Amino acid sequence: MKRAILHIAQLLSGDIFSKILGMAVLAFYTRHLTKLELSLLPIYEMLGGMSTLFFGFGLLPSFIRSLPSLLKKDIDTARSIILTGAAIILTGTVFYSILVFLFSKDISILLFHSADYIDLVNIMAFACFVIGLKKVTYHLMWANSSFRQLSVLNVIQSIMNASITLGLFFILGLKGILLGFVLSDITYSIVALYLLKKVIFSTWWRFYPAKKLLKESWPFYFEGYLTYFRSQGDNWIVTTFLGPSSLVIYYIAKKIYNILLTMLESTDKVITSNFARYKDDSIVFQKQFFQSLAIICYAVSPMVFLVIGLSPSAILVLAGHGYMDAVLPSIILCFAILILFIRIPLGRAIFILMSPKYRLKITILESFCILFFLLMLTPFLREKGVALSRCIASIISGLYAYFLLSSLFSLKVFFKDILKTLIAPMSLACCLLVLQFINFKLILLPIYFLASVLLFLILVGIFYRDRFYRTINILLPFEIPDPLNWASNIIEKMCK
């Protein structure tokens, strides 16, 4: 478990830095661009996210599945798969980029609700190819388990994004932002290819049978659509039905959500590999399962609820008073992330122990629920309805995962224990929110924070002190005592 935590830290360090720096740049844009102009950022992500969707044929996730073992056992076959797969993906990405360019006017009208942004869409068309190249290099780095290098690359790209896009923005306006993204993605890809030179470059080249490769990757193709819909489907619904201004409100709300999502994805990757090592030993596997669940409940949930409690102040600092409508959607989205965190051990246990069809069923169920509740709630609750639909879908798919896994081993105490661990973190968030509601001043936030943390520690001491500190100390290289006990002992000694 210590090794797994180290890998999570390696993945998170660069990603979190990138997200925070990106939010600092976004804070600048929210104060210098209109909401319509700012909608450029989420629209860029929406179009770029499809760069390898239609013509990638599930090859990128198949790299993750097949290459790690081949890179150790049969490097020549691995290189052949990389060469053939990359050629197919990049050819498809070129075709997709041409389609975006040809239909730039229609895309501008659909997403910006105006034909005045055709030039920006044309730049995005070229950017889609660069994004496709970056995705290929990213997945190859992942397949090679180059987590530390990935973290460094993320830091380099975030710094380039911040400096180049801001510099070009002052010179070229909105076009400069897009060109800055393109340049940073090109740099990312070049550096990644250099780091992978021993893996992918050889004195000879041999193509892998394309038909065989596509047959192996085809099961991931349909899942790719579902994954994209889960990540970007809500953005498409918002911009189509509510317009680009509402898209920006929702985009701001998702920024805090995205930082937590980065933590979720890193945790998910490491838990998956950790579970896979013990799949043949049911006793050790169950121990790993419940230990992972305990870490999420005792260590992760307080952090998520702290972010929920700080959401009003975070949105104010990030975007200003004009975007405070993003606060409630942000809180709802953060709660959805907590549900997804709790679902990680469930979903990955199903992925490791059960047939792939059950994982696909969960994905289909979640995607269907998101779509259904998006269409039902968005017209009435607008951005809040979009966030709520994601939260409800996470709950329903999580319950289904619980039902499936309960057939393998006992989960009788599952709900009772989870609800008990949430008492103190929920009180932390509620205290912060109530205090900010009563008197919303940033200068008072440190006082609100200390009062809420004190309440949290008191409730931890009442309900599950020993289990909490035992779990926390698993994560740390040093042991921390109960701070309230420590403080009371100090006071006792002073009184004597």
Secondary structure, 3 states (H helix, E strand, C coil): CHHHHHHHHHHHHHHHHHHHHHHHHHHHHHCCCCHHHHCHHHHHHHHHHCCCCCCCCCHHHHHHHHHHHHHHHCHHHHHHHHHHHHHHHHHHHHHHHHHHHHCHHHHHHHHHCCHHHHHHHHHHHHHHHHHHHHHHHHHHHHHCCCHHHHHHHHHHHHHHHHHHHHHHHHHHCHHHHHHHHHHHHHHHHHHHHHHCHHHHCCCCCCCCCHHHHHHHHHHHHHHHHHHHHHHHHHHHHHHHHCCHHHHHHHHHHHHHHHHHHHHHHHHHHHHHHHHHHCCCCHHHHHHHHHHHHHHHHHHHHHHHHHHHHHHHHHHHHHHCHHHHHHHHHHHHHHHHHHHHHHHHHHHHHHHHHCCHHHHHHHHHHHHHHHHHHHHHHHHHHHHHHHHHHHHHHHHHHHHHHHHHHCCCCCCCCHHHHHHHHCHHHHHHHHHHHHHHHHCCCHHHHHHHHHHHHHHHHHHHHHHCHHHHHHHHHHHCCCCCCCHHHHHHHHHHHHHC
